[in-house]
Amino acid sequence: MADAYFSLLSLILVLPLTLLIFLYFIVRPRPVRVPIKNRHVFITGGSSGIGLALAHQCAQQGADVTLLARNVSKLEEAKEAIKLATGRDVRIFSADVREYENIVKVVEEVGEIDVLVCNHGVYVPQELESQELEEIRFMIDVNLMGTFHLIKAALPGMKKNRAERGPGSIAIMSSQAGQVGIYGYTAYSASKFGLRGMAEALQQEIIADNIHISLIFPPDTETPGFVEENKRRPQLTSIIAASSGAMKADEVAKKSIDGIKSGTFIVPCNFEGFLLSVATAGLCPQRSFLMAFVEVVTSPILRIAGLCFQWNWYGSIEKWYAQKKQCKNTLLQYLVAFDGFTSSDLAFFCEGHVGVGVVTRDHTGSIVAVCSKLVDGRFSPEDAEGLALREDLRLLKTCGLRLAATECDALRGQKIK
Ligand SMILES: *[C@@H]1O[C@H](CO)[C@@H](O)[C@H](O)[C@H]1NC(C)=O
């Protein structure tokens, strides 16, 4: 009996302890502290959103902040706001991260950088098939090549006199879409996953120079850019990404700075992000033996959770396509009636009477038209046909069709594909 207790005890206590001690000795790189106070922090995309929040907080903590963004007037606004809030002067530079020569010039002008925050990024969600190649290139150029440009330009200065200046940091803003692929994010995810590959390899190249990488993985964040681009988000993207609530830019900035200061390689921003980071730890460096312990112990459970997510997502996709098919049939029914309409009828039905006649675009942007079978204008939204139509409209909306009731004239003679 005593033996059984002992075995149990050893299982519960000795094994985890041994594992902890083992991990304590093997985790690499070694823990580090990267101070912010009185150091030169260079932030890109610094005139709005997360970048601006980062600039405010770094200035508050006594850093010498330089901001780089494209828009001069926004930069000036940011400079003024930070001066007002913290009493500190920040330097501002206008450049496009896609233009390497300009980035080199700015970096030469600002002098040695201690903490480089590559925060700039663009986000245009769309399915690959319907997204213009130009937009795909834009995301890769800004998010991935732009970061290469910055780091390549800044690295020589960052390495100079590093021993006297203490540890340096390169912080790179990825995204949760850089940890998991989501419908509608093909190009965006590729650019953000790319940053991870770059960071993992680069950390090995610059560890000897006492420069430490933090790769930050924010969820959806309430920023002007996000709000704007999200209007184009495919409906399935919204369905699948619905579980992650949007964070405030200030909160993301705070987590980022904490991550930079502790030299953390993978920096999640909320609890969900923490789980995602543990689930996708892979072969990434880990400085904390406690985090390493969590990764080792929870990996089977998180893999199961990951598989459940995939099960759920593929379920949503299947359901959505089934609905779309049903939707197309409904559209075809209406089209029979649509053929009998004159242009003015159509206009009449479109103006202000969503419940009577509708013009829509499908998710690829092609125009499709739907009209009620009732033509005489005495249509009542409350009668049986009206209710049926409303139900159809609800269905059409569910299928990702967007209302565009002002385009009646352009529609004359158009047919559904
Ligand atoms: C720059 O920002 C200002 C103020 O936010 C805005 O009005 C202007 O359109 C922007 N300029 C460009 C070129 O985007």
The ligand as an SDF file (V2000), in Angstrom:
LIG
                    3D

 14 14  0  0  0  0  0  0  0  0999 V2000
   -3.1930   62.1060  -44.0280 C   0  0  0  0  0  0  0  0  0  0  0  0
   -3.9620   62.2050  -42.8450 O   0  0  0  0  0  0  0  0  0  0  0  0
   -4.9210   63.2200  -42.8700 C   0  0  0  0  0  0  0  0  0  0  0  0
   -5.4840   63.3890  -41.4740 C   0  0  0  0  0  0  0  0  0  0  0  0
   -5.7750   62.1680  -40.8680 O   0  0  0  0  0  0  0  0  0  0  0  0
   -5.9680   62.8940  -43.9220 C   0  0  0  0  0  0  0  0  0  0  0  0
   -6.9570   63.8780  -43.9650 O   0  0  0  0  0  0  0  0  0  0  0  0
   -5.2570   62.7710  -45.2690 C   0  0  0  0  0  0  0  0  0  0  0  0
   -6.1780   62.3510  -46.2460 O   0  0  0  0  0  0  0  0  0  0  0  0
   -4.1070   61.7860  -45.2120 C   0  0  0  0  0  0  0  0  0  0  0  0
   -3.3310   61.8590  -46.4300 N   0  0  0  0  0  0  0  0  0  0  0  0
   -3.0470   60.8140  -47.1760 C   0  0  0  0  0  0  0  0  0  0  0  0
   -2.2140   61.0610  -48.3860 C   0  0  0  0  0  0  0  0  0  0  0  0
   -3.4270   59.7000  -46.9100 O   0  0  0  0  0  0  0  0  0  0  0  0
  1  2  1  0
  1 10  1  0
  2  3  1  0
  3  4  1  0
  3  6  1  0
  4  5  1  0
  6  7  1  0
  6  8  1  0
  8  9  1  0
  8 10  1  0
 10 11  1  0
 11 12  1  0
 12 13  1  0
 12 14  2  0
M  END
$$$$
